[in-house]
């Protein structure tokens, strides 16, 4: 999906607003495909002293299984969109992941949204940021409260424990 920018490329101070729906349902995240709803990208591309700056947000609802507690999750996400658009990349070896080349006089919104989405997501899908996960012994969901498992003593202190028992 291309966003035409021919009106502002040679017009400092001008801007173009945009709102687009991008399909990222093919995006694999671990072993799942959490983006089954359209991703909405909206914002503005502004020519600031000859530099095209795209700002806005990328939002959708992700679905999947929490990587810590295995609960089903459905969570709304809104990610910042703040990238620079250039006519050509100066040095492709050291390219910045937040700089995107124009395709003619247009920006490739699908490529930009996909990159912004992937780079802003965490390394794990979590039902909430403070998910406590499951007990490694009994499997209880620690988000619902502590389990009754006894904490095992450190084996390095076994000799001291024998002295206390005497």
N, C-alpha and C positions, 0 to 999 in steps of 0.2 A: 504494500500500500504506500503510494508516494504522496507526499505533501508538497504541492507546488510553492516555490519561494521566489519565482522570477520577479515579482513586484517589489521585493525588499532587498535583493542581493546588492544592487547598486544605489540603495537609498538609505543612508544612515539615519537612525531615529525612527524608522518605520517598523511596523510589526504585523504579524499575522497570527490570529487566534486559531486554534484547532481543537477538535474533539473527534476521536476515532475509536472504533472498536476493533481489537486485534484478537485473532484466534490463536491461542498458545496451547491448545489441547494436546498437541504432539510433544510438549515439553516434558521430558522424563526427569524426575527428581528422585534420585535413589532408585528404588524399584517401583515407584508409583508415578502416576500422572495427575498431580493435584489441581491442575488448572482446567476444569471442565466448563467453566463459564467464560464469557467474553471478558477480555481485559480492556478497560476503558482508559485511554490516554487523553489527557486534556491539558491545555496550557497555551503558551505564547512563544513564538519565535520572534526575537527582536534583533534588529541590526544595530549593534552598539559599536560605533566608530569603525564600521566595516567588518566586524566580527558577528557572526550569527550565533546567538545564544538561545537555546531552547530550554524553557523552564515550565514546570507544571507538576502533575501527579500521574501515577499509574495505579489503578485500583482494580481489585477483583475479589472474589471469594475463593479460597483454596479449600479443597476437600482431601482427606486422607486419613492416615493412622498415625497417632503420636509415636515418635521414636523412643520415648522414655516409658510411657505407661500403657501403650497399645490401645488407647481409647480412640474411637472415631472422632475426627475433628472437622469442624467447618468454621473457618475464621476469615473475617474480612481483613484485607491488607490494603494499605495505601502507602505507596512508595514515592519518594521524591524523584522528580525528573529534572536534571540539571546537566545539560550536555552542550558541547560546542560543535558547530557544523562548519566544515571547511571544504573548499573547492578541491583540494588535493592534500594528501598526507605528505609532510616534508620528509619524514624518515620512518618508513614502515617497520623497521626493526625495533625502534623505541617508541612505538605508538602508544598513546594514552588511551585507556579503555573508555574514557568519557569524551573522546573526540571522534566524530563520525564524518566520513567524506560524503559530499553531495553526489547524487546520481543525476548528472546534467544540472538542472536548476531545481531539483527536488530532493527532499529528505526521505529516506526509506524508513517509514515509521515502524514497520514490523521488526526490522533489524534493531532499531533503537530500543523499542519496548522490550523485546526479548532480552537484550543485553542488560538493560536497567533492571528488569525483573530478576534475572539470574544473579547479578552482582549484589543486589540488595537483600536477597533472601539469606537466611541463616543456613548453616551446614546441616541442620536437622529440622524436620517438621515437628513442631511442638504444639500441644493443645493450648498451652499458655506458657509464658516466659519462665515462670517459677515452678514448672512441673517437677515434682519430686520423684517420679518414676515408680518402679516396683521394687519390693523387698527382694534381695537376691537369694534369700532362703525360702520364704514362704510364698512369695509372689503377690502379696497384698499391695493394692494401690495405695501408696503413701500419701497421695493427695486427699484421701478420705480419712486420714489419721494414722497414728503410729501402729505398727504391728506388735505382736507379743513376743517376738524373737529375742532371745538373750544375746547380748553382744559377747562374742568370743574374746577371751583374754589374749593378749599378745604373747605368742609362744616364747619370746625372748625373756619374759618375766616368769616363766614356769618355775625356775629354781628359787626365785624369791617367794613365790606362792607356797612352795613346799616348806620353806623356813617359817612362814606365818602359820601354817597348819600345825606345826610342832609346838 
